[in-house]
Amino acid sequence: MPERTPDGRYIIVDGRLWRATDPSLDESARQKFVKALMDARRAVGSAKRAGDAEAEREARARVHSAKVSLGERGPVWWDDGAPDYTRTLLKNTPYKTQG
């Protein structure tokens, strides 16, 4: 399990922040979106192996859609006005004492 920031908004992977799944999602919705994400990721791999650029584009769009549904992309799921540090190096954020 990856390390999280103290507020639970991000996971830390290789010194970079990635937005965590919205904790307000109920478990059945979360599972549905995770399944959709995994299916889409497998489709990306299949399309790449087949050299099918159109199928890869469509599969990547499905990955993005699932991540938005999980709260990992798109509008932030918190409402206190804090900025989004997704993809930012930990050392360049207020969380820099973490990790």
Secondary structure, 3 states (H helix, E strand, C coil): CCEECCCCCEEEECCEEEECCCCCCCHHHHHHHHHHHHHHHHHHHHHHHHCCHHHHHHHHHHHHHHHHHHCCCCCCCCCCCCCCCCCCEHHHCCCCCCC
